[in-house]
Structure formats: C-alpha cells, structure tokens
Amino acid sequence: MSARLKLNRVGIGVTGLTIVTLLILFHFDHPGEAAIFSYKDDKGAIHFTDDVSKIPEQYREKGEGFRKHRESRGSHRTTPAPFTPEPVETSGNISTTEEVQVPLIPVSGGNFLVEILLNGRVKARLMLDTGASFITLSEEIGQKLGVASSGAEMPFNTAGGEEWMPLVALQTVSAGDAQSQLVEASIAKHIKDIDGLLGMSFLGDYRFEIDRTNKLLTLKPPNKKGETTWEGKSGTWWKGRFDYYDTSIKGFDHRAKQMQRKGHQKAANMLKTAEFYKDLRQKLEDRAMISGVPQKFH
C-alpha cells in the first residue's frame, strides 16, 4: 500500500538505522489517489476504512486523530529480509530462477490484500504495504501462530503515540509458491479489522512488480540472469544481508547501553533486540558455510 511511512529514529548512533513505523502521515499531494484510513478509538483499538466519511466525527475534528495510507504503485528493491540456516529445497521454489505470480485481492478504494501462509499453517490476508519495513501482524494472528517473543521489542509511532511492539522471526512466510524463511515481524496488539501488513521483510527478498490492472503481484528472484548464486542468491544478496545484520547489531547494542545509563525501562528489551539480530546473523553464517558462499561475501 503506502510507499511513505513516518520514520522513527531510535537514536542508535552512527549507524543511522531507522525503523519504519506502522502508520502513515498525511500526504495529500495526490488528492484523487485511492487510500485506506486508520483511526484509534477511545478504547485504544485501531480501525481501518477506505471511506473517510466513516471515521467518527470526533476523530476527524482532531485532525491528528487518524492517518491516511496510500499504496505505492511501483516495483522496489530493498535491504534483504532475514534468511534461515536450514537448506531449502529448490524444486518449485522461487529461490531458483522461477518467478511467481500471486493474486491480489482488491478491496474498495483501490487497495489490495495478499493471502499469506505463515509458518506453514496459519492463513492471513495482509494489506500490501511497500512502505512498511516489517510484516506487522494483529495480536489475534500472533495468538494463532503461538509465536513467543524473546523480549526483543522496537518502538513504533502509531496513531496513539509511541508503542513498543514485540519482534519475532516467522519460520516461513509463503505467498503462492514463493517462500521466505525466518522473516522479521512485529505484533501490534491494537490492530483491528485486518490481519496485518505485508511489508518489506518479506517483499524485500524479491524483485517484485504490482500489476493493478490484472490484479497480480509478481515475485522474481533477486539475482540477475547468468549470475553465480548460492541457494539461488547472488553474492550481492549475501553481502547485503550480512551488512544489514551487522548494522542492526551494532546499532541496537549501542542504543541499549545508552538506555541503560539513563535507566530507561525498555533498556533490557533493546538489548534483547540486539541479541535477536546476533542470532539471525549466526544462522545466516551457518547457511553460508553450508552453501559454500565465498568468505568475501560474509
């Protein structure tokens, strides 16, 4: 959906790492563009609608009481998403050279949902959001998955202010025949009406195109034709993933120490977030060694 999200800088020093927040700021430079709106009610629940007139008047009068979500219309590349250490079967898997087309489910207002299978057993319809850094799941879907947070959390800006959300690694995320493993996701306890957002922690594993006319999401392998790959991933992909984890580890560890000195109540959670990425990096290292990835890409 939206290609622009407000950035929440968590003060992690020279790394410059930014965490893209859950909800979108106002952008009215294209007044005729389809949109989804969200607002937080008095009980703290966040609701979504494609018709601004359906937002209760008291929230519209506040001006800042609701947010506008717009869909990005282009195709994108971004920092790759987390990768699992276990070998992946390449037969019929997008990690080889095949592209996969996934139906887009239109909703009124010109936006799309994508049917996703999480951990091989829980189906969810996630709102396509190319501006979200992570998959974000409702608490209800998190409960169905039975995923348990290690205590790793990140701060996100929402309609109700800053919210610290648990960070988990999904074992598998599948869209049609395309599958990514060990994918970052956050759990937002106040999301209602939708199962969540499909962000770049999954989409960033591919080169992708959004065909609005034919209602198709095309997922292509990240490597170029004829390029040497390891488990279907180029050396550039591997190096980018290692760099991403290294930056995350250093950044969150630095921020956690700053928070500890200030007595911040979430310092321990931030430290666990750094440990979360250390674990992902170790698993990626194991995978690289199994696959024979040259050391220059580590």
N, C-alpha and C positions, 0 to 999 in steps of 0.2 A: 504494500500500500504506500504509505508515506515515504518519500525519499529524503525528508528532512526531519530530524529529531533534535530536540534541545540536547546539548552536550553537558554532561555533569562531570567536571574535573574534580577528582577526589584528592588532589594535592599530592601526587606521588613523585614529585621532584622532576629531575631532568629527563625522565623517560617520556614525559608528555602523554602518557597513556590516558585516553578518555573513555568513559563509559557512556554509551548512548542510552538515553532514558526511555522509559516506557511510553510516555505520552508526548504529543506534538504541540508545539507552539502555534499561534495563529500565523497563517500565511495567506493573505487574500489577494495576492498579485495575479491570480487566475480565478476570478470570481465564478466562472462557468464550469470549473472543473469538479468532477464528482468527488464526494468526500464522505467520511464517516466522522461523527462527533461523539465525544465521550464526556460524561459529567459524573461528579461524585455526589451522592445524596447525603442526607443528614445522618444516615446510619453508617456512612463510610464506604458503601458499595459503589463501584464504578460501573456505569451503564453505557452502552453503545447504541447509536441510532444513526440512520442515514438521512434523517429529516430534522433539521434544526428546530422546526416548529414543535417537535415532540419533546424537546427539552423543557422541563418545567420553568415557568416564567421567572421564578426567584433565582434560578441559576443563570439564566440568560441575562438578567439585570445586573448580576455581579460582574459581568464582563470576563473575569478570570475564572469563572466557575465551571467552564467547560473548555474542551480542546478540540481542534479540528485535525483530522487525519486525512492525508492525501496520498494516493498511490503514485509511486514512481513509474514512469512509462518506458524507461529504457532498460537495457541489459547492463549488468555490472560485473566487475571483479572486485574482490576484497581480500583482506587477510584470511588465509585458510582457517577452517574450523578444526577443533581437536580431532585426533586420529587414534584409533585403538591399536594396541600392540599385537593382538591376535591376527594371524594370517586371514585374509579374506578370499573366499572363493571367487575366481574371476569369471566363471561361466555365467553369462547372463547378467553380469554386474557392470554398472557404469564405470567402474574403475578400470575397465579395459579401454576399448576405443568406441564403444557404442554411446549414442545419445538416447535419452529417454524423454518421451512426451507425456506430461501429466495433465489431465483435465482440470481446468479452472472452474470453480463453482461460482457463478455470478450471484451477487446479492444486489438488491436495489440500491441505486446510487452509483453503479458502475465499478464497484469493488469486487474482490474475489476471495474465496476461501479455497484452501487446498486440503484434500483428505490425506492425512498422515497416519502412519502406523508407528507407534512408539514402543520401544523395547519388544517388538515382535508380537504384541498382544493387545495394546490399548489404541483404539482408533480415536482420532481427534480431527476436527475441522479447524484449521488455524488460518487466521487472516493473513494474507500475503503482505508482508511489510519489509520492503528492501531497505528501510532506514533504521531498522532495529538491529542492534549488534548481536543479540542473542535470540533464541527461541524463548518466549515467555509463556508460561502455562498458568491456567487458573488453578486455584488450590484444589478444586474438585478433580481435575485431571491428575494432579500430583498425588492425590489420595488413591486414585485408581491404579496408578503406577506403583504405589508403595515405595517411592523413592525417599531415601533418607538423606538429609543434608549432613555433611561432616561438620557443620558450623561455619563453613565459608559463606560469607554474605557480601553483597555490594549495595551501595546506596544509589537509589534511582529517584529522580524527580517525577512525581505524579501529580494529578490534579489536587490531591490533598496534601502536597508538600513532600519532603524527603521521606522515602521509605526504604528500609534495609530489607532486601529480598534474599532468600536462600539461593545458593548457587549449587547446581547438581550437574552431573555428567550422565546423559542418557546413553545407554549401551548401544542402541541402534535407533535411527530415525529414517524411515522409508517413505518415499513418495513414488508410487508405482514401482518400477524395477530399480530405481535409484536408491542407494542406501549409503548413509554415512554412519560412522560409529564413534562412540564416546563424544557426543556433542554437548556443548555447554547449553544450559538452560537455567532460567530463573523462575521462581514460583511467586506469583503475585496473588496474595490472599484476597485482595479486594476486586479482582476482575470478575465481572458477571456478564451474562448474556452470550459470551463467546468462549471457546475453549482456550484461546490464547493467540499469540502472534507467531508467524513463521519468519524468523529473522535470519541474519547473515551467518550465524554459527552453523547453519545447515546450507543455505544458499551459496555461501562463500566457498564451498567445496567444489563448485562447478562454475563453468561459464554458462550463463543462462539467458534465455530470451522470453519475453512475455508477449504472446500474441493475443491481443484483446479481441480481435475480430473472430478468430476461430476458437477462442477460449482455451488456449493451451499454454502450459509452462514447459519449455524445452530445456532440459538439463544436459550439458555437454561436459565431457572430461576436460580437466584443466590443462592438459598437455597439448602441444601443437603436433600436427601430423608429422610422423617420422622422427619425433623427438625421443631420445632414450628415456625410458621410465623404469621405475621400481614400484611394483604393485600398482601400475597404472598412473603413478605420479612422477612428474618431472623433478629434476634436481632443484629447480627454482621453487617448486612447491615445498619440497622438504626443507630447504634453507629458510624459506619464508615462515614455515611453521615453527621451526626451532627458534628463529629470531623473535617471533611473537611470544612464545613461552618464556624466553629469556627476559624479554622486556617486562612481561607481566610479573614474573617472579621478583625481579629487582624492584619494580615499582611498588608492588603491594607490600613487600617486606620493608621498604623504606617508609612507606606511609604508616604501617603498623607500629614501627618504632617511634615515629613522631606522635602517634596517638597514645602510645603507652606513656611517654614522657608527660603528656598533658592529662593523663588519667581518663581518657575517653572510654566510655562504657563498651564501645564496639571494637576496641583495640584487639582483643583476642580473636574476634571474628575476622578482622582484616588479616591477622597473622595466619589464620587457617585458610584464608583465600590464597595467600602466597604458597602455603603448603599444597593446596589444591592444584595449583599450576606446576609445582615441582613434581607432583605425582604424574600429571599428564605428560610432562616432559620426559620423565623416566620411561614411561610406557612408549612414547614415541621413539626414544633411543633404542629400546628393545626391538621395536618393529623395524627400525632402520638397519640394525645389525642382522636381523633375520633375513631381510630383503636384500642385503648386500649394497646398501646405499653408500657411495664413497664418503670418506670422512670429511671432505671439503664441503659437503652439504649439511653437516651436523651443526 
